[in-house]
Amino acid sequence: MTLTLARLQALDEADPLAAFRAEFRLPEGVVYLDGNSLGPLPCATAARIAAVVEQEWGGGLIRSWNDAGWIDLPGRLGDEIGSLLGAPPDSVLVADSTSVNLFKLLAAALTLRPGRTVILTETGNFPTDLYVAEGLVQHLGARHVVRRCAPDALVSALGPDVAVLMLTHVNYRTGAMHDMAALTAAAHRTGTLVLWDLAHSAGAVPVDLAAADVDFAVGCGYKFLNGGPGAPAFLHVAPRLQAEMRYPLTGWLGHADPFGFDEGFRPAAGIGRAAVGTPSILGMAALQVGVGIASRAPMPAVRAKSLLQSGLLMDLVAQECPDLELELVTPRDPARRGSQVSLRHPHAWPVMQALVANGVIGDFRSPDILRFGITPLTLRHADLWRAVAVLRRVLQGGEWRQEQYQARRPVT
């Protein structure tokens, strides 16, 4: 069936999530397809930050650590995020960055498997996750190694020397999604712990950490959770492992009695021992707004719209842009894709710059990927029609060849 603008507009009229778009500030004339890299600004965030600054900080001063509940915010917000991820209460903490949390959990996982020396991951994993793992094993010495294998060889690569399997649930470049439950179960059968990076999953695709019996997880707050640039990250530790965790960073807020000011470290009970330093209250206040919106959006409806829109985008590209050197790299199988569509093009960088200049904002991933995020709470079906129309015009007319689109910028 040929896709038409009228059909997409009809889908918008029937969209059960349509009202959520009004909760975000989106510039007129822009199709935003980069919410998987930086979520748009919730309308309520500015007022929330202003209240924290003027009332809690300005008026309450240091009293707000108690009176406004600042000191408990990492755990309370962690529970809110945990409810989106099927995590038990008191198993998610908001703290630090994704990379720092990854380092903490990988190091702790290795101590739980002292006779094993391998961190297993896949080729094509998110580079910073690989960098963190490599930095950790270099710090530990020659005994430990990071081993990479193809995604389809992960199960066969598991063995008695693998301490932890470290994977990103949804691949940042292709949008391919792993079967979390199956891979976790396979790892557990070999005695291997599993750490999942949920940066491109939280708030976008169904996740059930408890049902999958996941050991550890990390994720960021600035993509589908709409917490703002550099928003605090989160980590998850299964309750059955919390008492055994020995973290490489032991700061005062992970102490059993932070304000006892003991000279020696005594770990706090439960997930609290994963805390290190003083939390960023302004960052957490912004994140709380985004998480609150995500918590009100029923995940079955979010996932259904995401799959519909990603499928429509794939079909529109095939219909409107044949013979324009575009290659789909995101899986067509709905069970295997996250909430993005990635296309390969030999001149992806200047093509994306031309799209952005024409009000269609996606991003580029090296070496040749045009990446388009699907954010169901803000993206209209008719937006897909405009995005593909601009893509066709940019490619057919050769606009991307213009000099101003060739120079690389620091952020891609």
N, C-alpha and C positions, 0 to 999 in steps of 0.2 A: 504494500500500500504506500502510495506517495505521501510523504509528510508535507503538510501545509501550515502556514502561519495560523490560519483559522483553527486548525485542530489543536495546535499548541495553546492558543488562547482559550479554547474550551477547557483544556486540562487545567489551566490556571483558575478558571471560574469554579471548578469543582474541587480545587485543592484544599484538603482539610488543614494544611499547615500554612495557608496563605497569610493569615493574620500575624504570624510571627515576623514577617518582613518589616512591619511597621515598628517593631521594637529595635531596629537597627538604623543607624545613620548611614545612608548610602548616597553618594553623589549622583545627581541627575545626569543622565546620558552615559552612564558607565555600566557595562556588564562585568561584574566582579566574579572572576573564576579563579581566585587565588586565596580563598578562605582556608584552604588546606595548608597554607604557608603562614598567613596572618589573617585571623578572623576579623570581620568588620566591627566597628565600634557600636556597642549597645547604647541606645539612647539614654538609659539610666545610669551609665557609668560616670559621666561627668558630675552629676549631682551626688552620687555616692562618694566619689573622691573628694568633692568639695565639703561634704559633711564630715568626712574623716579629718580633713585638714582643718576646717574652721571650728568644728565642735569638739571632736574627740582629741585631736592634737592641740589645736589652738586654745580650747576652753578647758579640756580635761587634763592636758599636759601628761605627766607621767602617771597620773591616776588612772588613765584609760587602759593601762595594761590590765588592771583589775576591773574597773567600772565598765569599760566598753568591751571587755572580754578579749582583748588583743592576745593575751598569753595563750588562750585556748584555740585561737583561730586556725592554726595549722591542722589540728585534729578534727575540729568541727567541719572545716572545709574539705578535709580529706574524706570524711564520712559522706559528704554530699557527692563528691566525685566517685567514691566507692559505690554508691547506690546506682550510678550510671553504668558501672562496670561489673555488677554482680559480685562485689567483694563484701565479705562480712564486715560488720562494724569493727572499728578499732584496728583495721588492717591497712589503711591508706593514710599517708601523711603528706601534707603539702610542704615542700621545702626545697631550697637550693635550685639548681638547674637539672635538666635531664642528664647531662653528662656527668655532673657530680654524683647524682643519685646512682647512675649506672656504675661508676667507679666503686661507690660504697657497697652496692649489692654484689658486684662481681667479686670483690675482695672477700666479703663475708661468705659468699658461696664457696670459694676455694678453701676457706678454713673449715667448712662443713664437710668437705671431701678431701681430707689431707693426703690420702694415698693416690689421688688422681691429679693429673698435670695439664689437662687440655681444656681450653675454652673453645667449643665448637660453634661455628657460625657459617653463614652462607656467603658465597661470592655475590657481590652486588648489594650487600647490606649497607645501611646508611653509614657513610664514611666516618662520622664522628664516633659512632659506636665502635668501629674497628680501631680508631685511634686510641680511644680510652682503654680498650682491651689490650692493645699493644703496649701502651704506656704502663699498664699495671704489670704485665708479665716482665717487661724490661726492669721495672723496679724490683720485682721479686727475684730476678736472676734467671739463669739459663734453664732451670728445672721446668718452668711452665712455658706453654706455647699457645698461640692462637692458630687454630686449624680451620681453613675455609674449604667448603665443598659446594658443588652445585645444589640448588634447592631440591632437586629430585633425588639427591643422594644422601640427604641428611639422616634418614633412618638407618641406612646401611653403615653410615659413618659413626654411629653411636657404639660405644664399647666401654670396657672396664677402665680405660684411662681418661674418659671424658668426665670432667667434674661438673661442667655447666654448659647447657645449650643456650646460646644467646641469639635471639631472632627478633626482627621487626615484624609485627603482625601484618601490616600493609606496606608493601615496598614503596619507598618514596619516589622512585623513578617510574616504575611501570604501573603501579596501582594494584599489582597482584597480591592477593590475600592468602595467608597460610590457614590451614585447618588447625586452629589452636589446640582443640581438645585431642585430636589424633596425635599430633606431634608431642604434646606434653605426655600423653599416655605412653607413647613409644619410648621417650626418654626415661620415664620413671621405671619402665620395665628393665632398664639397664642400670638403675641406680643413679641416673643423671638428674641433676637439678635443672630447672628451666627458668630463664629470664626473658620476658617479653617486653619489647619497646612498643608502647601504644600511642606514639606521637600522632600517627595518622589514623587512629582508631577511635580514641576517646571522644564521644559525642557524635560520631559519624556512622559507626557500624555496631551491630550487637556484639557485646563482650560479656561473658559470664565467667569470671575468674574462679569463683567457687565451684561451679559445675565442672570446669575443666581441671580443677585441682592444681591451679597454677601456683608455683612457688614464689616467684618474684615478678614484679612489673614496674616499669617506669613510664612516664609520659610528660608532655608539656601542656601548658595552659593557654598558649597563644594561638593555636590553630582552631579546631572546631569548637573549643570551649570559650573562645572569644574573650580571653583575659587581657589582651593588649600586648604590644611588643615587649619581649623579655619577661612575660608573666612567669610567676613561680611555677615550678614543676611539681610532680608528685611521685611517690614510690609506694609500692604495695609489697607486703610480706605476709605470707600465709600464717595464720595464728599458730599452727602447729610447729612453726620454725622460729617464732619470735624470741623465745627464751634462749635459744642457742646462738643467736646472731652476735657476732663480734665484729664491729665495724672498724675500718681503718682510720676514720675520723671521729674522734670522741670529744665533742664540745660540751659546753656547760648546759645547754638546754636538753641534751641527751642524758644528763645526770639524774639520778634518782631524787636528788634534792638540790635543784639548781641554786637556790638562794641560801643553802647551808654553807656554800663556799668551802667545801671540803678540799683539801689539797690533793687527794687521790680520787680517781674516777670510779664511781659506782653506777652501772648502767640502770636507766629507768626500766620499768616493766613495759612489756609489750612493744607496740610500734613506736612509742615515744623515744626509745633509745636511738632511733635513726636520726633524730634531730641533732643539729650541730650548733649553729650560731643563731643570733637573733633574727626572727623572720621579718620579711619586708611587708609591713602592714599595708602600705599604699598599694603595692602590687597585689596582695591577697584580697584587698577590698574590691579592686577592679575585677579580679578573677571571680570573686563571689557573685558578681552580677551576671557574668557570662554563664557560670555553672547553674545559677538559678533559672535562667532561660532554658538551658538544655534539659534541666530536670523536669520542666513542665511539658516538654515535647515528647510525646509517646514514641519510643524507639521503633516499634513496628512500622509506624507511619513514616518516620524519618528514613528508615531503611528502604521501604517501598518506594518512596519518592526518589531517593538517591539512585536506586537501580533503574527506575523508569527514566530519570533524566540522563544518566550516563548512557543507557541504551539508546535513547533518542539522539544524543549527541553523536554517538557512533554512527547511527543510521543517517543522520543529516550530513555528516562528512562524506559518507559513502555516496549519498544521493547527489549532493551539491558540488563536491570537489573531486570527481573522478579524474584520474590521469594528472594529478597535481603533485605527485611525488610524496604523498602522505601515506604513512604506514601505521596502522593501529598496533600498539604494543600492549595495551591493557587487555586482560582476558575478557572474552565475550561471555564466558560462563558466569552468571550472576553469583554463584557460590564462591568464585575465585577472585572477585574484584572488590576493591574498597570503594572509596567515594571520590574517584578521579578518573579522568580519561587522558591518556598520554599518546601522543602521535609522534612518529619519527619523521624528520625532514632533513635533507642534507644541509639546509641553510636555516636551521631552527632559530639561532640567535637573532639575526636581523628580521626574520619573519615575526617573531614574538615582539620585537621592539616596534615594528610597524603596527601590529595589532594593538599594543598598549597606546600608541599615539592616536589610534582611532577609537579609543574608549573600550576596548575589549582587553581586560587585564587578566592574563594568565602568567605563567613563568616558564623559564628555560632551565633545563637540567642537562648538564654536559654528558655526552658530546653533541647530541642531536635531537633532544626531546622537547617538544611543546607540551606543557603540562597544564591541564585545566581541572581545577577543583570543583566538585559538586557539593554545594552547601545548601541542603534542602530548606533550611529555615529562611533563607534570603533569596534564593535563586528562583526566578520564574521560568516556566517552560518556554514562554515566548522569547526570553533572553537568549535561549539557545539558537533560535532562528537568526537573530541579529548577529550573534557571535560567528556563526558559520557563514553568513552572508559577507561579513567583513573579511573573514579568512579567505573566502573564495576571491573576493575583489583584490586583496593584497597579493595573492599568489598569481592570479590571472593577469593582473595589470603590471606585475613586477615592481610594485611600490617598495617592497622589502629591499630592493637593490640600491635604494638611495643612500647617499653617503652617511647621513645622520644616523642611520640604523646599524652601521657596521662596527662602530667602536664599542668595545666591551666596557661595562660599568662595574663598579666594585661589588654590587649586589645583583644577582641574576635571578 
